[in-house]
Amino acid sequence: MTETSPDTAASAPKKLEGLGGWLILPAIGMFWNMLALSYGLLSAVALKFSPDMAEAMAGRGIDINDPAWLRLLNFELFTSVLLLCLVIALLVLFFLKSWWFPRAFIAFLVASVVVKAGDVMLAHGVATLDLSQTEGSSFTELMRPVLASVIWIPYFLVSERVKNTFVRHRPATAT
């Protein structure tokens, strides 16, 4: 019978797994997104259904009955609900260490880019919005999900920690 010395066991490479390392940053990001989406959803609901908000917007010269404005508001309501539900599902998958999580997270990143691009385009279509002061802000808002996608999609596709962590409920034929 062969015995392994403590030196041999210590020199063996450590298997990367668990919800540590760089995976902490997407977890923090998902919690932050949940808060930001909740705030955005509440703001959109207040704009759509509060008469006081309608008066405040009219005071700024924004016609909330403008069809372009209503499209933007409805788009923001719908996408906020959709993305909020997706983030909650992602958090559940993340903490369950489900094999679906990396795929769902990548889909969320892509959806975030598409939603933000649609939001910026619809905002530019609203004639009563003064976007001259927010041009840089629109670009920055669009670049955040793009940058997150550029960083995290490759990480989730090639990371050993991701492959070793998210293995629960994986079918035997999945790789």
C-alpha positions in Angstrom: 0.0 0.0 0.0 1.4 3.4 -1.0 1.1 6.3 1.3 1.0 9.9 0.1 3.2 12.2 1.9 1.9 15.5 3.2 4.1 17.3 0.6 2.5 15.5 -2.3 -1.0 16.3 -1.1 -0.2 19.9 -0.6 1.3 20.3 -4.1 -1.7 18.8 -5.8 -3.7 21.6 -7.6 -6.7 22.8 -5.7 -10.0 22.2 -7.5 -11.7 25.5 -8.1 -15.4 25.2 -7.0 -17.9 27.0 -4.9 -19.5 30.4 -4.8 -16.3 32.2 -4.1 -13.6 33.9 -6.2 -14.8 36.1 -9.0 -18.3 34.7 -8.7 -18.9 37.0 -5.8 -18.9 40.0 -8.2 -21.9 38.7 -10.4 -23.7 37.8 -7.1 -23.3 41.4 -5.9 -24.3 42.6 -9.3 -27.5 40.6 -9.3 -28.5 42.0 -5.9 -27.7 45.5 -7.1 -29.7 44.9 -10.3 -32.6 43.6 -8.2 -32.6 46.9 -6.2 -32.1 49.1 -9.3 -34.9 47.3 -11.2 -37.3 47.6 -8.3 -36.6 51.3 -8.0 -37.0 51.8 -11.8 -40.3 49.8 -11.7 -41.7 51.8 -8.9 -40.7 55.0 -10.6 -42.4 53.9 -13.9 -45.5 52.9 -12.1 -45.6 56.2 -10.3 -45.2 58.0 -13.6 -48.0 56.0 -15.3 -50.6 56.0 -12.5 -50.0 59.0 -10.3 -51.8 62.2 -11.2 -49.3 64.2 -9.2 -46.4 62.8 -11.3 -48.3 63.7 -14.5 -48.6 67.3 -13.3 -44.9 67.4 -12.4 -44.0 66.1 -15.8 -46.3 68.6 -17.5 -44.5 71.3 -15.5 -41.3 70.2 -17.1 -42.9 70.5 -20.6 -43.3 66.7 -21.0 -46.6 65.6 -22.6 -47.3 62.2 -21.0 -50.1 61.6 -23.5 -47.5 61.7 -26.4 -47.7 58.2 -28.0 -43.9 58.1 -28.1 -43.7 58.8 -24.4 -46.3 56.2 -23.6 -44.4 53.6 -25.7 -41.2 54.4 -23.7 -43.1 54.2 -20.4 -44.8 50.9 -21.3 -41.5 49.5 -22.6 -39.8 50.4 -19.3 -42.6 48.9 -17.2 -42.7 45.6 -19.2 -38.9 45.2 -19.3 -38.4 46.1 -15.7 -40.9 43.4 -14.6 -39.3 40.9 -17.0 -35.7 41.6 -15.9 -36.7 41.7 -12.2 -38.3 38.3 -12.5 -35.2 37.0 -14.3 -32.8 38.4 -11.7 -34.8 36.7 -8.9 -34.8 33.4 -10.8 -31.0 33.9 -11.4 -30.4 34.4 -7.7 -32.3 31.2 -6.9 -30.3 29.3 -9.6 -27.1 30.8 -8.4 -27.5 29.7 -4.7 -28.8 26.3 -5.8 -25.7 25.9 -7.9 -27.9 24.8 -10.8 -26.3 23.9 -14.0 -28.8 26.2 -15.7 -27.3 29.3 -14.0 -24.4 30.1 -16.4 -26.7 29.8 -19.5 -29.4 31.9 -17.8 -26.9 34.5 -16.7 -25.5 34.9 -20.2 -29.1 35.2 -21.5 -29.7 37.9 -18.9 -26.6 39.8 -19.9 -27.6 39.8 -23.6 -31.2 40.7 -22.7 -29.8 43.7 -20.6 -27.9 45.0 -23.6 -31.0 44.6 -25.9 -33.3 46.3 -23.3 -31.0 49.2 -22.7 -30.5 49.8 -26.4 -34.2 49.7 -26.9 -34.7 52.1 -24.0 -32.2 54.6 -25.4 -33.7 54.4 -28.9 -37.2 54.9 -27.6 -36.1 57.8 -25.3 -34.5 59.5 -28.3 -37.9 59.2 -30.2 -39.7 61.2 -27.5 -39.8 64.7 -28.8 -40.7 66.3 -25.5 -37.6 64.9 -23.7 -34.6 67.2 -23.6 -31.8 64.7 -24.2 -29.2 67.3 -25.1 -27.9 67.2 -21.5 -28.0 63.5 -21.2 -26.2 62.4 -24.4 -23.2 61.2 -22.5 -25.4 59.6 -19.9 -27.3 57.6 -22.5 -24.0 56.3 -23.9 -22.8 55.4 -20.4 -26.0 53.6 -19.6 -25.7 51.6 -22.8 -22.1 50.8 -22.2 -22.6 49.4 -18.7 -24.4 46.2 -19.8 -22.2 46.0 -22.9 -19.1 46.1 -20.7 -20.6 43.6 -18.2 -21.3 41.2 -21.2 -17.8 41.6 -22.6 -16.3 40.7 -19.2 -18.7 38.0 -17.8 -19.8 36.0 -20.9 -16.3 34.8 -21.7 -15.7 34.2 -18.0 -18.8 32.0 -17.7 -17.9 30.1 -20.8 -14.3 29.2 -19.9 -14.0 29.4 -16.1 -13.1 26.2 -14.3 -14.8 27.5 -11.2 -18.1 28.0 -13.1 -17.9 24.5 -14.6 -17.1 22.9 -11.2 -19.7 24.9 -9.2 -22.8 24.8 -11.2 -23.4 21.1 -11.5 -26.6 20.4 -9.6 -29.5 18.8 -11.4 -27.3 18.4 -14.5 -28.6 15.6 -16.8 -26.1 12.8 -17.3 -25.8 13.6 -21.1 -25.1 17.4 -20.6 -21.5 18.5 -20.8 
